[in-house]
Amino acid sequence: MRLPPRAGARLCLVGPCIVASRLGSPIVAKRHVRVARLAVERLESAGRAILGLPSRPVFFGKQLKVIILGAGVVGVASAWYLAQAGHEVTVVERQPGAGLETSFANGGQISVSHAEPWANPEAPAKILRWLFREDAPLLFRLRADLQQWRWGLAFLRECLPGRTRRNTTQLVHLGLYSRAELTALRRETSIQNDHLERGILHFFTDRESHEHAARTATLMREHGCDLTMKTAAEAIALEPALNSIADVLQGATYTPSDQSGDAHLFTVRLAELAAAKGVTFLYDNVVEGLERTADRIASVRIRNAHGVQALGADAYVVALGSYSPHLLRPLGLRVPIYPAKGYSITVPISDPARAPHVSLIDEAMKVVVSRLGTRLRVAGTAEFTGYDLGINRTRCEAILKRAQHLFPGAFDPRLAEFWTGLRPATPGNVPLIGRTSIANLYLNSGHGTLGWTLACGSGRALADIVSGRTPQVQFDFLRDES
Ligand SMILES: Cc1cc2nc3c(=O)[nH]c(=O)nc-3n(C[C@H](O)[C@H](O)[C@H](O)COP(=O)(O)OP(=O)(O)OC[C@H]3O[C@@H](n4cnc5c(N)ncnc54)[C@H](O)[C@@H]3O)c2cc1C
């Protein structure tokens, strides 16, 4: 008799379950099942590695009907990995396509090396200094908004050295995992998104920040990030375009394995690949609310040109970026996500020799620079001013002026396009991933400054959690409270 493909793995689970249930405790039994699952998964992946086969998600449960709310880079990556795991997936999005809000024109960096959050011991003094400067890299516009004050206090707590260390470690772990998943996905699908693998060079124009970076670098290396310190001359040798600021450059850090690419192109193309695998995308559909019965979500209420309707599923994933709290609050779930508005300029490169090839982080101005095919993207700064998406000319002009200063003659500033987006920021920049206290409601949101970097790892881990598997990355996922 031929056994179905994963019958062996299922049989392996029976033993520990029986033993555990004889011990009389359902909690012990549950834990034994988890351990057994993990052992089987590790055995299978070791076996596949020995045979030279690509790794494959192991799926132990039945096929679930999953609805993902939001088609940003995080929602689409979740859809991809959930479909790969064998689930029936529908994505609901208010825009006419994927990746049209915060994932549209970000800095383009896959930057594991940029894991130190804004909330660090040096931040409070800097923020105070910048408080009334219109072009400040980090600007809190204090408002009569309880959410903003609550978030701001939590941010201050995350500036404590121990919290910063913990958050940086979390982000490095998830970042390394995510970058590896992105690389595997690229190999598997040949997805094209103006991608470059030339590393990320983080440069400093004041000595104090460079010295601070050296301390952070040690922590990053301890956790496996290949970040090294560079002198000013070494930085210019890696990226000759930085010669323009040779007189003030203090040094840099360099992470060769970091990457860059257009997050919007990636999101659109991954959505197309997912659709080809059977994922349904409902664009132009606004999510209005979730209907709860007892400890479960029964349906999601959506509105489109034809009216309002309820969609039902086995599981629901909230990936609405900065808007996630709005949907969760009526259910009694408070999540510490607040919008951190950022800006970018995108401009065609007119002189390729004067534009950088290596993706850059400019510490002084808190902007990142990526070459995306024939375009240059310069993005960054943060403004805490609620959900306002208006373009502030002063802030855009400041970024444009800095780009002209760094790369004189590389582009025509009159052709620059300005954009703004709302990063879904948690106080410590660590995203919220996993199951909520409502049994069939999951969250994949709050990726702040690193949503593009962390999207694939977060999507894969979320798919594992929904499938009842243990994610293969050391990260504090939401606690399974069901
Ligand atoms: C200036 C700037 C530069 C950045 N640079 C980088 C970088 O270099 N590297 C990096 O890793 N990250 C970067 N980021 C961060 C990154 O862009 C975000 O973390 C990421 O895009 C968040 O993705 P998301 O899918 O969670 O949110 P989003 O992309 O905002 O997706 C959420 C989706 O939900 C939809 N939605 C919301 N409400 C509803 C509703 N009621 N009904 C239906 N649909 C709804 C929205 O339309 C949207 O498509 C940058 C961000 C900014 C602003």
The ligand as an SDF file (V2000), in Angstrom:
LIG
                    3D

 53 58  0  0  0  0  0  0  0  0999 V2000
    9.8090   57.2680    3.3310 C   0  0  0  0  0  0  0  0  0  0  0  0
    9.8490   55.8000    3.6570 C   0  0  0  0  0  0  0  0  0  0  0  0
   11.0060   55.0710    3.3920 C   0  0  0  0  0  0  0  0  0  0  0  0
   11.0630   53.7240    3.7090 C   0  0  0  0  0  0  0  0  0  0  0  0
   12.1730   53.0000    3.3800 N   0  0  0  0  0  0  0  0  0  0  0  0
   12.2310   51.6700    3.6360 C   0  0  0  0  0  0  0  0  0  0  0  0
   13.3640   50.9050    3.2510 C   0  0  0  0  0  0  0  0  0  0  0  0
   14.3010   51.3920    2.6220 O   0  0  0  0  0  0  0  0  0  0  0  0
   13.3840   49.5830    3.5900 N   0  0  0  0  0  0  0  0  0  0  0  0
   12.3650   49.0000    4.2800 C   0  0  0  0  0  0  0  0  0  0  0  0
   12.4630   47.8150    4.6000 O   0  0  0  0  0  0  0  0  0  0  0  0
   11.2540   49.7000    4.6200 N   0  0  0  0  0  0  0  0  0  0  0  0
   11.1580   51.0100    4.3110 C   0  0  0  0  0  0  0  0  0  0  0  0
   10.0520   51.7360    4.6640 N   0  0  0  0  0  0  0  0  0  0  0  0
    8.9790   51.0640    5.4240 C   0  0  0  0  0  0  0  0  0  0  0  0
    8.0650   50.2360    4.5430 C   0  0  0  0  0  0  0  0  0  0  0  0
    7.7340   50.9450    3.3720 O   0  0  0  0  0  0  0  0  0  0  0  0
    6.7880   49.8840    5.3170 C   0  0  0  0  0  0  0  0  0  0  0  0
    7.1320   49.2910    6.5540 O   0  0  0  0  0  0  0  0  0  0  0  0
    5.9430   48.8920    4.5320 C   0  0  0  0  0  0  0  0  0  0  0  0
    5.6130   49.4210    3.2710 O   0  0  0  0  0  0  0  0  0  0  0  0
    4.6650   48.5530    5.2930 C   0  0  0  0  0  0  0  0  0  0  0  0
    3.9700   47.6170    4.5130 O   0  0  0  0  0  0  0  0  0  0  0  0
    2.5200   47.1520    4.9260 P   0  0  0  0  0  0  0  0  0  0  0  0
    2.0990   46.1510    3.9180 O   0  0  0  0  0  0  0  0  0  0  0  0
    2.4880   46.7900    6.3620 O   0  0  0  0  0  0  0  0  0  0  0  0
    1.6460   48.4970    4.8140 O   0  0  0  0  0  0  0  0  0  0  0  0
    1.0250   49.1700    3.5030 P   0  0  0  0  0  0  0  0  0  0  0  0
    1.9380   49.1200    2.3650 O   0  0  0  0  0  0  0  0  0  0  0  0
    0.5110   50.5110    3.9120 O   0  0  0  0  0  0  0  0  0  0  0  0
   -0.1870   48.1960    3.1890 O   0  0  0  0  0  0  0  0  0  0  0  0
   -1.4010   48.2320    3.9030 C   0  0  0  0  0  0  0  0  0  0  0  0
   -2.5140   48.0940    2.8830 C   0  0  0  0  0  0  0  0  0  0  0  0
   -3.7570   48.0630    3.5550 O   0  0  0  0  0  0  0  0  0  0  0  0
   -4.6880   48.7760    2.7780 C   0  0  0  0  0  0  0  0  0  0  0  0
   -5.7820   49.2510    3.6430 N   0  0  0  0  0  0  0  0  0  0  0  0
   -5.7000   50.0350    4.7390 C   0  0  0  0  0  0  0  0  0  0  0  0
   -6.9130   50.2130    5.2770 N   0  0  0  0  0  0  0  0  0  0  0  0
   -7.7870   49.5170    4.5210 C   0  0  0  0  0  0  0  0  0  0  0  0
   -9.1870   49.2690    4.5830 C   0  0  0  0  0  0  0  0  0  0  0  0
   -9.9470   49.7950    5.5340 N   0  0  0  0  0  0  0  0  0  0  0  0
   -9.7350   48.4780    3.6370 N   0  0  0  0  0  0  0  0  0  0  0  0
   -8.9810   47.9120    2.6680 C   0  0  0  0  0  0  0  0  0  0  0  0
   -7.6660   48.0950    2.5540 N   0  0  0  0  0  0  0  0  0  0  0  0
   -7.0630   48.8910    3.4750 C   0  0  0  0  0  0  0  0  0  0  0  0
   -3.8980   49.9270    2.1840 C   0  0  0  0  0  0  0  0  0  0  0  0
   -4.5120   50.4250    1.0150 O   0  0  0  0  0  0  0  0  0  0  0  0
   -2.5540   49.2790    1.9270 C   0  0  0  0  0  0  0  0  0  0  0  0
   -2.4240   48.8140    0.6020 O   0  0  0  0  0  0  0  0  0  0  0  0
    9.9460   53.0870    4.3340 C   0  0  0  0  0  0  0  0  0  0  0  0
    8.7780   53.8110    4.5570 C   0  0  0  0  0  0  0  0  0  0  0  0
    8.7130   55.1530    4.2200 C   0  0  0  0  0  0  0  0  0  0  0  0
    7.4380   55.9090    4.4450 C   0  0  0  0  0  0  0  0  0  0  0  0
  1  2  1  0
  2  3  1  0
  2 52  2  0
  3  4  2  0
  4  5  1  0
  4 50  1  0
  5  6  2  0
  6  7  1  0
  6 13  1  0
  7  8  2  0
  7  9  1  0
  9 10  1  0
 10 11  2  0
 10 12  1  0
 12 13  2  0
 13 14  1  0
 14 15  1  0
 14 50  1  0
 15 16  1  0
 16 17  1  0
 16 18  1  0
 18 19  1  0
 18 20  1  0
 20 21  1  0
 20 22  1  0
 22 23  1  0
 23 24  1  0
 24 25  2  0
 24 26  1  0
 24 27  1  0
 27 28  1  0
 28 29  2  0
 28 30  1  0
 28 31  1  0
 31 32  1  0
 32 33  1  0
 33 34  1  0
 33 48  1  0
 34 35  1  0
 35 36  1  0
 35 46  1  0
 36 37  1  0
 36 45  1  0
 37 38  2  0
 38 39  1  0
 39 40  1  0
 39 45  2  0
 40 41  1  0
 40 42  2  0
 42 43  1  0
 43 44  2  0
 44 45  1  0
 46 47  1  0
 46 48  1  0
 48 49  1  0
 50 51  2  0
 51 52  1  0
 52 53  1  0
M  END
$$$$
